[in-house]
Amino acid sequence: QLQASGGGLVQAGGSLRLACAASRTITSTFWSMDMGWYRQAPGKQRTLVASISSGGDINYADSVKGRFTISKDNSRKTVRLQMNSLKPEDTAVYYCKATLNHQDSWGQGTLVTVSS
C-alpha cells in the first residue's frame, strides 16, 4: 500500500515536496522496487513525471528537468519528489507508482495546485 502526501496550494515559483510511503512493504522488498511519480491534470492523461529504478537510474519528463528531484530512501521505504520553481502548468493530481516483478501498485494521489 502506497500513501502519498505533501500536496497543496502554492504560488508560482514556490516549492513543494511530495512523499510516498510504502509502510506495509518489507524493507528488502522496497529495495527491489522501481518507483515513479506521475501526474494527471484535469481532462488529460496520466503522464510520467520522474522515475527511479531499484538500481538508482533516474529519468525525468522534459517539462520538469532542472526543477524536480526524485529520491528514494530505502531505509524509510519512501520516495520523494522535490518540486521547485513550480508553474501553473504543474497543477495536477500526483500519483506514486511502485513496480516489482512487472506488477504495478498505485498510491491514492495528492493534489498540487499552483496559482499564477
C-alpha positions as CSV (number, residue, x, y, z in Angstrom):
1,Q,0.0,0.0,0.0
2,L,1.4,3.4,-1.0
3,Q,0.5,6.6,0.8
4,A,1.2,9.8,-0.9
5,S,1.3,13.2,0.9
6,G,2.7,16.7,0.6
7,G,0.4,18.2,-2.0
8,G,-1.2,21.6,-1.5
9,L,-1.6,25.1,-2.9
10,V,1.4,27.1,-3.8
11,Q,2.2,30.3,-5.7
12,A,4.1,30.1,-9.0
13,G,7.8,30.0,-8.3
14,G,7.3,28.2,-5.0
15,S,8.2,24.7,-3.9
16,L,6.6,21.6,-2.5
17,R,7.9,18.2,-1.5
18,L,5.8,15.1,-2.1
19,A,6.4,11.9,-0.3
20,C,5.2,8.3,-1.0
21,A,5.5,5.8,1.8
22,A,5.2,2.1,1.4
23,S,4.7,1.5,5.1
24,R,3.3,-2.1,4.8
25,T,6.2,-3.2,2.5
26,I,9.0,-5.2,3.8
27,T,12.2,-3.2,3.6
28,S,14.0,-5.7,1.5
29,T,11.1,-5.7,-1.0
30,F,11.2,-1.9,-1.2
31,W,14.8,-2.1,-2.2
32,S,13.9,-4.0,-5.3
33,M,11.1,-1.7,-6.3
34,D,11.2,0.7,-9.2
35,M,9.4,3.9,-8.2
36,G,7.8,6.7,-10.1
37,W,5.8,9.8,-9.8
38,Y,3.0,10.5,-12.4
39,R,0.6,13.3,-12.7
40,Q,-2.8,13.8,-14.2
41,A,-4.2,17.3,-15.0
42,P,-8.0,17.7,-15.5
43,G,-9.1,16.4,-18.8
44,K,-5.6,15.0,-19.6
45,Q,-3.9,11.6,-19.5
46,R,-1.7,10.5,-16.6
47,T,1.9,11.0,-17.6
48,L,5.3,10.2,-16.1
49,V,7.0,13.0,-14.1
50,A,10.0,11.2,-12.7
51,S,11.2,7.7,-12.0
52,I,13.9,6.0,-10.1
53,S,14.9,2.3,-10.5
54,S,16.0,-0.1,-7.9
55,G,19.5,0.4,-9.2
56,G,19.2,4.2,-8.9
57,D,18.7,5.1,-12.6
58,I,16.6,8.3,-12.8
59,N,14.5,9.8,-15.5
60,Y,12.6,13.0,-15.7
61,A,10.0,14.3,-18.1
62,D,11.5,17.1,-20.1
63,S,9.0,19.6,-18.7
64,V,10.4,19.2,-15.1
65,K,14.1,18.7,-15.8
66,G,16.1,21.0,-13.6
67,R,13.2,21.8,-11.4
68,F,12.1,18.5,-9.8
69,T,14.2,15.9,-8.0
70,I,13.2,12.4,-7.2
71,S,14.9,10.4,-4.4
72,K,14.4,7.0,-2.8
73,D,15.0,6.3,0.8
74,N,15.1,2.6,1.2
75,S,15.6,2.6,4.9
76,R,12.4,4.7,5.3
77,K,10.6,2.9,2.4
78,T,9.8,6.3,1.0
79,V,10.2,8.0,-2.4
80,R,10.1,11.8,-2.5
81,L,9.7,14.4,-5.2
82,Q,11.1,17.8,-4.5
83,M,9.4,20.3,-6.8
84,N,11.0,23.8,-7.2
85,S,10.1,26.7,-9.4
86,L,6.6,25.5,-9.7
87,K,4.5,26.7,-12.6
88,P,0.7,26.8,-13.1
89,E,1.0,24.0,-15.7
90,D,2.4,21.7,-12.9
91,T,-1.1,21.7,-11.4
92,A,-2.3,18.1,-11.3
93,V,-3.0,15.2,-9.1
94,Y,0.3,13.5,-8.4
95,Y,0.4,9.7,-8.1
96,C,3.3,7.4,-7.0
97,K,3.7,4.0,-8.5
98,A,5.7,1.1,-7.4
99,T,6.8,-1.7,-9.8
100,L,8.0,-5.1,-8.7
101,N,8.3,-8.1,-10.9
102,H,6.3,-6.2,-13.6
103,Q,3.5,-5.7,-11.2
104,D,2.4,-2.1,-10.6
105,S,0.9,-0.6,-7.5
106,W,-0.5,2.9,-7.3
107,G,-0.9,5.3,-4.4
108,Q,-4.1,7.4,-4.0
109,G,-2.8,10.7,-5.4
110,T,-2.2,14.1,-3.9
111,L,-3.4,17.3,-5.4
112,V,-0.9,20.0,-6.3
113,T,-2.3,23.4,-7.3
114,V,0.0,26.2,-8.5
115,S,-1.6,29.6,-8.7
116,S,-0.3,32.3,-11.0
